[in-house]
């Protein structure tokens, strides 16, 4: 790659091409105009350039990059201008950091000479993103640009994946490189060598245990180790809970699969964790919604993770190993060792009979039935994207996942509004799979503008909004723990309503907005409203068979709660089952 007569904008695009970046999600603005001009020049000339997807807001672009990274396993890239464009990326950056997603966020910055002068749309992105990114850079010299972008891209995938921010001054984008690139800085942490002694100690404890359980985290997905995990579970005859971020790592029907543990986890997962004498965590944090009060009592705790900072961070371990999960699982499978836990697996099989929580029937559509039908009609193979709320937990409970990278949802940060833009990114990440968005009416509205991105790019998303006219999860907590005071959780509330209204009225269905009316706002968007439980199967089948984008307004039972549930501050023994 020549080092002369190229602008910074040209260097950036050359490097992204060389790194194999195919998609840029973003929005334009003054501090990134040179990059967009260079993109346009290359399109006119017919030379290679990443495809730019114009999202309707920078936060949507950031979540789209996350969805792309989750679905594809490749680096998701978002581009935004300085000031408010850059700050709109803060939530996606934090979201990617919490869920360890390989994402690269490129932002424009005011000219280098203006930094520190409180210039128009100047904001300190390095300072703002330092605690929520793996690393960040401010590029003030065009000779630094190439090595910074290459290193940033590598860092997103190196070790524990995560977001990296590159803030590029506008004059750097315009400047011509007329001298050699600056020498890259060498500062990567040395890789930790695999410790076979520690690995053997963990395997020995696993084989000696009477009631072992694996808690598999999102690191299994990032390490592309799902198949190895299944082989390991079968070889050592040990049941596996797959955390929120690991859903799909094991097929639903596998006898060793316990499903998701935690606050709204399955009965077999939580009962197994309650009674286990040995717990092996693979590539996951001890999240406070899983590691509830008394979680580690009476257990031998082992933890394997690529990130040494996670070891003993919240739960003290008896055995631990810093290693890549694929390397550990390969070592264990090659060792020739195996185990049997027949009595324990008999109990697990009995608990697995209760893996799918029962729910009643009524004259209103049950949200659980919607998700079960979507699961059945897609063969459990669709890429499932959600926002955050009750619908998210129902999706985790009732969709029968069968492959890794099919579950796209905001875990650690719990970002409402994540679903729609992430579904856009997930489709670009793997267009070979059908993409189904399951959202709530509250979460959907937080990034509803990305319907423009969907219709402009003819993205065939099937979008099911479970509409109960409430911020449902907050309403559930208010009913269960706060005396039913529904203050500003009712999305049908207007100024005409009594301000102290606490009613859960199934007939009160003011539509703000009327989702079916969005077909008049977004051309080529088909909208459907479902209200009749009797025709639910054929209605959902018709939507899934449509070739274009479809928005489905599903009027669900407003009183439905997410069960099971472990209330905050309670233990596994205190799980509410019905």
Secondary structure, 3 states (H helix, E strand, C coil): CCCCCEEHHHHHHHHHHHCCCCEEEECCCHHHHHHHHHHHHHHHHCCCCCEEEECCCHHHHHHHHHHHHHHHCCCEEEEECCCHHHHCCHHHHHHHHHCCCCEEEEEEECCHHHCCCCCCCCCCHHHHHHHHCCEEEEECCHHHHHHHHHHHHHHHHCCCCCEEEEEEEHHHHHCEECCCCCCCCCCCCCCCCCCHHHHHHHHHHHHHCCCEEEEECCHHHHCCCHHHHHHHHHHHCCEEEECHHHCCCCCCCCCCEEECCCCCCCHHHHHHHHHCCEEEEECCCCCCCCCCCCCCCCCEEEEEECCHHHCCCCCCCCEEEECCHHHHHHHHHHCCCCCCCHHHHHHHHHHHCCCCCCCCCCCCECHHHHHHHHHHHCCCCCEEEECCCHHHHHHHHHCCCCCCCCEECCCCCCCCCHHHHHHHHHHHHCCCCCEEEEEEHHHHHCCHHHHHHHHHCCCCCEEEEEECCECHHHHHHHHHHCCCCCCCCECCCCCCCCCCCCCCCCCCCCCCCCHHHHHHCCCCCEEEEECCHHHHHHHHHHHHHCCCCEEEEEEECCCCCCCCECCCCCCHHHCECC
